[in-house]
Amino acid sequence: MDDPRSRFTRLYDEHHRRVLAYALTHADQATAEDVAGETFLIAWRRLDDVPDAALPWLLGVARNLLRKQWEGGRRRRALTERVAALTGPDDLAAWDVAEHVVERDAALAAVAALSERDLELLALVTWHGLTAREAAQVLGCTSATLLVRLHRARKRLARALDGGTSRPARTLRNVAGEATR
């Protein structure tokens, strides 16, 4: 078996970017970097407790650290701002500007209508690419419970999207629904 330093180095090299990306979906850059650093400090201190499939464990630690630092409303606003920031010059050149604004507004409204719990669940599965089992480990529930919650979150997202124009609703609904199939 590897010595602790080699194991930790490999753990850090393999997962730091993903832990930081997770933290960035919930906090500003400086806070996310602090959370990622503290996550790996905890991993070093508890290296014997880190399982072979380390990413869900690390994301669970990061999640707990974020929960301690931020109240729920700030995380939702940060995620909404990140969705708005995804629109770049290439996006505007590729589509009709008026159509793009309507789609973006519908998507932002749909995201803003979701609960923080739904947003985190969809982000873990869709953005971070975790399996249902891994996401369940991060959230501290069973895979069966997670699948029920995921189904309900997708239904709520679909309903929120149906409140806007039909074109973005179809597009985003398909993205959210196909991410873990």
N, C-alpha and C positions, 0 to 999 in steps of 0.2 A: 504494500500500500504506500502511497505517496506520503511524504512528510507534510506537515500542516502548511508550511509556507508555499510549497508547490501546489497543493490542492487549492489554497486560497487564491493564489495567483491565477490559476486556471479558471476558477469560479468567477473571479473578477473580470478576466479577459472575455469570457463567454457571455456574461450576463449584465455587465455594467450599463451598456447602451440601452438595453431593454428596460432595466429598472429606471434609468433616467427618463426614458421616453414615457414610461407609466407615470412618473412623478410630474412630468411636464404637462400631462393632460389634466392635472389637478391643481397645479400651482404655477407661480411665476418662475422664471429661470433660476434665480438665486435660491429660492426655497427648494426647488426641485433638485438642484445640485447638492444642497445640504441634506435633503432626505436620502438621496442616492448614497452619499458618503456615509451617513449614519447607518443606513441599511447594511453596508458592507462592514462597518465597524462592528455591528451586532453579529453579522455572519462570522467575523473573525473571532469574536469572543465566544460564540456558540458553535464553532465549526463542527464539533461532533454531532450537533443536533440538525445540521443542514443535510437534507436527504440527497440522494443521487440525482433525482429530478429537482434541481434547486430553484428553477425560475418561479414556480408557484409559491414556494416558501419565501423567496426574496420579495416577491410582489406583495405577499401578505404582510411582511415586516414593513415594507414601504407604505402600504395602505394604513397600517396602524399608526405609523409616524405622521402621516398626513392628517389623519383623523385628529390627532392630538394638537396639530398646529392650526388647522383651519376649521372654521365653522362651515356648515353645509352650503350656505348661500354663496360664499366666495368661490367655491369650487365650480358651482354651476355657471356663474358668470365667467370664470376663466375659460371653461369649455366652450361657451357660446362665443367668446371673443376669438378663440382659436379657429372655430368653424368659419367665422367671418373673415379671418385672416387667410384662409385657404384660397381665396380668390386673388389670382395674380394677373398680370398683363396678358399672359398667354391665354388664359381663360376668356378674357374679354375679347381678344382678337378672334378666337375660335367660334364664338357665338354672337348672335345679335345681342347687343348690349341690353336692350329693353327686356328681352326674353330671359337673359341671364339674371337680371335684377329681380324679376318676379320669382324665378326658381330659387335664387339665394334667399330671398325674403321668406318664401314658403318653408325652406329647409330650416332657417334660423327660428322661425316661429314654431315649427314642429319640435325642434330640439329644446327650445325654451319651455315648451308645454310639458315635457317629460320630467318625472321626478329625478332627483339625484341618484336614487337607487337604480332606476332604469338606465340612466346615462352611464353609470359605472359598469353595469352588467353588459350593456351593448359595447362599450369601449373595450372591456376585457376580451370579449369574444371576437369582435369585428376588427378593432384597431390593433390589438396586441396579439391576435391570432391564437389565443389560448383555446384548448379543447374544453369541453364542458366539465370534464373531471378536474382539469387544472384551475379553471375559473372557480369551481366549487371550493377547491382548496383555498384559494385566495380569499373568498368570501366567508369561509368557515361554515359551509353547508354541504349537504349531500349532492351528488350529481343529479339525482332525481328532482330534488327541490330546485336546483339551479335550472334544469331544463324547463320546469313549469314556469319559473320566474322569467326565463328568457322568452318563452312563448308569449307570455302576457306582456312583456315589455315590447316585443315586436308588434303585437296587436295594438298596443297603445300608440306606438310610433306610426303605424299604418293609419290609425284613426286621426292622429294629429296631422299627418300629411294629407289625408283626404279633405281636411278643412281648407286647404289651399287649392292651387290649380291642379288639374289632373296629371299633367305631364311630370312635374317633379315628384308627385306622390308615387307614381309608378316607378320612376327611376330609383328613388331612395328606398322605397319599400323593398324592391328587388335586392338592392345592395345589403340592406339589413337582414333580409330573410335568407340570403344565400351564403352568408359569411361562414356559417359552420356546417353547411350541408356537405 
